[in-house]
Amino acid sequence: MMRRRISPREAKRMMQRMGLNMDAIPGVEQVVIKTSSHEIIIEAPEVAVIELQGQKMFQVAGGKVTERVIERKLTIPEEDVKLVADQTGRSIEEARKALEQCDGDLARAILLLQSNP
């Protein structure tokens, strides 16, 4: 059985009838994907936008991929440090260390200090 080849124009028309639209984005230099812990950088990729039922999806292909870890500095408000110190009867320094250990989580820091005499 022979299969008939579909021309790109026919394929585009069929996709449009199904509510699917796909276009390339020309001249993309870089795509950066950021998470809370790292970045993925894709240099010179080919990017296509696919629109289906009002939602856009981006397809990224090719390019040079590099990753880097993001070091985030935790800033703990002084009010939080004082609250933990007051609740546990510990020093400001001990409260700050506990908050840093618990990523700023007040309840966990208080429990940590209360469980360690």
C-alpha positions in Angstrom: 0.0 0.0 0.0 1.4 3.4 -1.0 1.1 6.3 1.3 0.5 9.7 -0.1 2.9 12.4 1.0 1.3 15.5 2.6 2.7 18.8 1.5 3.7 21.4 4.1 0.9 23.6 3.0 -1.6 20.8 3.4 -0.3 19.9 6.8 -0.6 23.5 7.9 -4.2 23.7 6.7 -5.0 20.5 8.5 -3.5 21.8 11.7 -5.4 25.0 11.4 -8.7 23.1 11.0 -7.9 21.2 14.2 -7.3 24.6 16.0 -3.5 24.1 16.1 -1.3 26.9 14.9 2.5 26.6 14.7 5.0 29.3 13.8 8.8 29.6 14.2 10.3 32.5 16.0 13.2 33.8 13.9 16.4 35.3 15.3 16.3 33.7 18.8 19.7 34.2 20.4 19.2 32.7 23.8 16.6 30.9 25.9 17.0 30.9 29.7 15.1 28.5 32.0 15.3 29.6 35.7 14.5 27.4 38.6 15.0 28.2 42.3 18.3 26.4 42.3 19.8 26.7 38.8 19.6 28.2 35.3 19.6 26.3 32.0 20.9 28.5 29.1 20.4 27.5 25.5 22.4 29.5 23.0 21.2 29.9 19.4 18.2 27.5 19.6 15.4 27.0 17.1 12.1 28.0 18.8 8.6 27.3 17.6 5.3 28.5 19.1 2.5 26.0 19.1 -1.0 27.5 19.9 -3.7 25.0 20.7 -7.1 26.0 22.0 -5.8 29.4 23.3 -2.8 28.0 25.0 0.8 28.6 23.8 3.5 26.0 24.0 7.1 26.7 23.1 9.3 24.1 21.5 13.0 24.7 21.9 15.4 22.6 19.9 19.2 22.5 19.3 21.7 25.1 20.5 24.5 24.9 23.0 23.2 24.1 26.5 25.0 25.2 29.7 23.8 25.0 33.3 24.8 26.9 36.3 23.8 26.7 40.0 22.3 29.8 41.5 23.4 30.5 45.0 20.7 32.3 46.8 21.3 34.3 49.9 18.7 33.8 52.6 17.7 37.0 54.3 16.1 36.6 57.7 14.2 39.6 59.1 15.3 40.8 62.5 11.7 40.5 63.8 11.8 36.8 63.0 15.1 36.4 64.9 13.7 38.2 67.9 10.5 36.2 67.9 12.4 32.9 67.9 14.7 34.1 70.6 11.7 35.3 72.7 9.8 32.0 72.2 12.7 29.8 73.1 14.5 31.8 75.7 17.7 31.5 73.6 20.2 34.2 72.5 19.8 36.2 69.3 22.8 34.4 67.8 21.3 30.9 68.5 17.9 32.0 67.1 19.6 33.3 63.9 21.6 30.1 63.4 18.4 28.0 63.9 16.5 30.1 61.3 19.4 29.8 58.8 19.4 26.0 59.4 15.6 25.8 58.9 15.6 28.1 55.7 13.8 30.9 57.6 10.9 28.6 58.8 9.9 30.1 62.2 8.0 27.0 63.5 10.8 24.6 62.6 13.5 26.9 64.1 11.5 27.1 67.4 11.0 23.4 67.5 14.7 22.8 66.8 15.8 25.0 69.6 13.2 23.5 72.0 14.3 20.0 71.2 18.0 20.8 71.7 18.6 22.0 75.3 
